[in-house]
Amino acid sequence: MEQMKQMVLKKFEEVFGDSEGAKVYFAPGRVNMIGEHTDYNGGHVFPCALTIGTYAVARKRADRKLAFFSMNFEGLGVLESSIDELTPQKEAGWTNYPKGVMWAFGEKGFTLPCGIDLLLYGNIPNGSGLSSSASVEVVTGFILRDLFGFDVTNQDLALIGQYSENNFNGVNCGIMDQFAIAMGKAGHAIFLDTADLSFTYAPIALRDAKIVIACSNKKRGLGDSKYNERRSQCEAALAEIQKVKAIKALGDLTEEEFEQVKTAITDPVCVRRAKHAVYENARTIKAVEALEAGDVELFGQLMNASHTSLRDDYEVTGIELDTLVEEAWKIEGVIGSRMTGAGFGGCTVSIVKNEAIEKFVECVGSAYEQKIGYAADFYVVEIGDGPCVL
């Protein structure tokens, strides 16, 4: 991290003339081990923060201007705005994420007294589904708290990030991504009940195995994907179930209860969507219990079942993610593999025995390139902490 710190500071000096008064920050990306598309259905999720993420350099300005620079989009140069112009603009591109957080702070009663210079560098693959946008949101909130002394907790930072993405960027995301990033803890995943935000940290003890992420390199945009459509299908199913059973969210139902009330849902597609939400929630609870009991094999089987449900009932996988997972399942030493994130591209997450990692990357990689026509990227990842000042 020290090397990264020096690199971003040097770039800040190049772009903004000097680095006097500037500080360096980091917020991680996240991967969800199991519990997909349950976070807006009042269910459980099981994400962890990663050691890859977003590096930022920031300092206060003497005026009300905002100056943004991303090392990932260097060709765009410095993008200028002002704290008096915090409205979403399509042409503002990536700056809508930090601007959205500044706007959301204002909506919550924390107005920025002055502008800032902000440089970002992310080593999360863009569009990978490892939450580069939520990482930018959390690091921005963390910076605002640090620079201006705003009285907000890390959990507040997650909620503000979600609020900005929902209301400024128009993406109807749940709380999981921002929560996992803001509340990350090295060596642990977060078992989060999205209905009430109660959570526990569960150690990820994989002994002789590692977490391997395969990035499909199929680009997808959350806002224009079918994400919002899936969400409204679940809402429609919930509304019909509520006519026959008093529940607040699909996550309130057990598998048995769902089977008893599913006839209340008139659209067969909505039945499948709701089934995924209920069964995936149950799988997530079982998976965490399996991990606590040291049964990594069962955890892996539940990951596999999660992917099958996301493919068949929720229909958010697509040929790229299915190919990565189905090729992974063929390899001895793969304990479990599934898509992670919103779907329609992005990444898979697999638990792979150490001795099988090389074969996994080679075989899955070549089969994928042969079938899809371009390469996937592979990352052996560690579980890291939440946001920090470097």
NORHUMO-V481613 format. One record per helix or strand. SS is the DSSP state (helix for helix, strand for strand). FROM is the first residue (numbers start at 0). TO is the last residue. Records with the same first field share a line. If there is no record, write none. Layout:
SS=FROM-TO ; FROM-TO
//
This chain:
helix=1-15 ; 70-75 ; 89-91 ; 94-106 ; 131-147 ; 153-166 ; 175-181 ; 226-240 ; 249-251 ; 254-263 ; 267-291 ; 295-311 ; 317-328 ; 353-371
strand=22-31 ; 43-59 ; 64-69 ; 78-81 ; 115-121 ; 187-192 ; 197-202 ; 208-214 ; 333-339 ; 346-352 ; 376-380 ; 382-382 ; 387-388
//
